[in-house]
Amino acid sequence: MKDEFDLVFQIYPLLNFNHFSYTFLFFAWSVWPALLPYSLYAMEENEQRKKFIYYLYIIGLGIGSASLYTLYSGQPFAYISSFHIDYPLASPQSNNAFVSMYEIFYVLCTLAPMFISSVKNMKVFGILNVMALCISYIFFTNSIPSTWCFFTAILSGCIYWIIVKAHSLSTKTVHI
């Protein structure tokens, strides 16, 4: 048992947990703002709604691309703060207007498609996501990315239910 315990402490320093932080933030900041609208775009059958969701997808691609610079230059790292994970930037972003615009467009790209979509019950998922964001913002301001993602991970079961329902009601093939 002692040998196994010592082995853990020999391997632990070799692990760079910052890579996990970058992986999480790459997905949350760069992939998600484009993937979510694209997923709903692919499911949407109403051409007018599909067009609006497509524009949000394009904005999401721009936001995701811009966040790559923040990931590179900001050198985010994870640390535990009040039992939550916070991701501060090593070099603080000097342009607060840019950060505010990024946050507005991020929320727009990740929430608005759910309310635009005609996919049955997607609005319910959108409302639950807005509630999760509000709870994260009000109670866990310093750890919004990880807290909001935690809540939405719990809500992911709703996505399966929505896709199965949409597939049973649609003539269009939806691949899971």
C-alpha positions in Angstrom: 0.0 0.0 0.0 2.8 2.4 0.9 4.4 1.7 -2.6 1.2 2.7 -4.3 0.9 5.8 -2.2 4.5 6.8 -3.1 3.9 6.1 -6.8 1.0 8.6 -6.8 3.2 11.3 -5.4 5.9 10.5 -7.9 3.5 10.7 -10.9 1.5 13.8 -9.6 4.2 16.4 -10.3 4.4 15.0 -13.9 0.8 15.8 -14.5 0.2 19.4 -15.7 -3.4 20.1 -14.7 -3.3 23.4 -16.6 -3.8 21.3 -19.8 -7.2 20.3 -18.4 -8.1 23.9 -17.8 -7.1 24.9 -21.3 -9.1 21.9 -22.7 -12.2 22.9 -20.7 -11.9 26.6 -21.6 -11.2 25.8 -25.3 -14.5 23.9 -25.5 -16.4 26.4 -23.3 -15.1 29.6 -24.9 -14.2 28.6 -28.5 -16.2 25.6 -29.5 -19.6 25.9 -27.7 -20.6 29.4 -29.0 -20.5 28.0 -32.6 -21.5 24.3 -31.9 -24.7 25.1 -30.1 -26.2 27.3 -32.9 -24.9 25.0 -35.5 -26.6 22.0 -33.8 -29.9 23.8 -33.8 -29.4 25.0 -37.3 -28.9 21.4 -38.4 -32.2 20.4 -36.7 -34.3 23.4 -37.8 -36.9 22.9 -40.5 -38.4 26.4 -40.7 -36.3 28.3 -43.2 -36.8 31.8 -41.6 -35.8 30.6 -38.2 -32.9 28.6 -39.7 -31.6 31.8 -41.3 -31.5 33.6 -37.9 -29.8 30.7 -36.2 -27.3 30.6 -39.0 -26.4 34.3 -38.3 -25.9 33.4 -34.6 -23.7 30.5 -35.8 -21.5 32.9 -37.8 -21.3 35.2 -34.7 -20.4 32.2 -32.6 -17.6 31.3 -35.0 -16.2 34.9 -34.6 -16.5 34.8 -30.8 -14.9 31.4 -30.6 -12.0 32.6 -32.8 -11.5 35.7 -30.6 -11.4 33.6 -27.5 -8.4 31.7 -28.9 -6.4 34.9 -28.5 -7.6 35.2 -24.9 -6.6 31.6 -24.2 -3.2 32.3 -25.7 -2.5 35.7 -24.3 -4.4 35.6 -21.0 -2.8 32.4 -19.7 -5.9 31.3 -17.8 -5.4 28.9 -14.9 -7.7 27.1 -12.5 -7.9 27.4 -8.8 -10.4 26.5 -6.2 -12.2 29.4 -4.6 -15.0 28.9 -2.1 -15.5 25.3 -3.3 -15.8 26.3 -6.9 -13.4 26.4 -9.8 -12.4 29.9 -10.9 -10.5 30.7 -14.2 -8.7 34.0 -13.8 -6.4 35.3 -16.4 -2.7 35.7 -15.6 -2.5 38.9 -17.7 -5.8 40.8 -17.0 -7.6 42.0 -20.1 -7.2 45.7 -20.2 -10.2 46.4 -22.5 -13.3 45.9 -20.4 -15.6 47.0 -23.3 -14.2 44.1 -25.3 -14.8 41.7 -22.5 -18.4 43.0 -22.0 -19.2 42.7 -25.7 -17.7 39.2 -25.8 -19.9 38.2 -22.8 -23.0 39.7 -24.5 -22.4 37.9 -27.8 -21.5 34.7 -26.0 -24.8 34.6 -24.1 -26.6 35.6 -27.3 -25.1 32.7 -29.3 -25.5 30.1 -26.6 -29.1 31.0 -25.5 -30.9 32.8 -28.3 -31.0 29.8 -30.7 -33.0 27.8 -28.2 -35.7 30.5 -28.2 -35.6 31.0 -32.0 -35.8 27.2 -32.8 -39.1 25.6 -33.7 -37.8 22.3 -32.3 -40.4 21.2 -29.8 -39.4 21.7 -26.2 -36.2 23.6 -27.0 -37.6 26.7 -25.4 -38.0 24.8 -22.2 -34.3 23.9 -22.3 -33.5 27.6 -23.1 -35.5 28.7 -20.0 -33.7 26.2 -17.8 -30.4 27.4 -19.2 -31.3 31.0 -18.5 -32.2 30.0 -15.0 -28.9 28.2 -14.6 -27.0 31.3 -15.9 -28.9 33.6 -13.5 -28.2 31.3 -10.5 -24.5 31.2 -11.5 -24.4 35.0 -11.9 -26.2 35.8 -8.7 -24.6 33.2 -6.3 -21.3 32.2 -8.0 -20.1 35.4 -9.8 -16.4 34.5 -9.6 -16.9 31.0 -11.0 -19.6 31.5 -13.7 -17.9 29.4 -16.4 -17.5 26.3 -14.3 -20.8 26.7 -12.4 -22.9 27.4 -15.5 -21.3 24.5 -17.3 -22.0 22.3 -14.2 -25.7 23.2 -14.3 -25.9 22.7 -18.0 -24.2 19.3 -17.7 -27.0 18.3 -15.4 -29.5 19.6 -17.9 -28.0 17.6 -20.7 -30.5 14.9 -20.1 -33.1 17.3 -21.5 -31.2 17.4 -24.8 -31.6 13.6 -25.3 -35.3 13.9 -24.5 -35.8 16.8 -26.9 -33.9 15.1 -29.7 -35.9 11.8 -29.3 -39.1 13.8 -29.2 -38.1 15.8 -32.3 -37.1 12.7 -34.1 -40.5 11.0 -33.4 -42.4 14.1 -34.6 -40.3 14.9 -37.6 -40.0 13.5 -41.1 -36.4 14.7 -41.1 -33.7 12.3 -39.9 -31.9 13.5 -36.8 -28.7 11.6 -36.0 -27.5 11.4 -32.4 
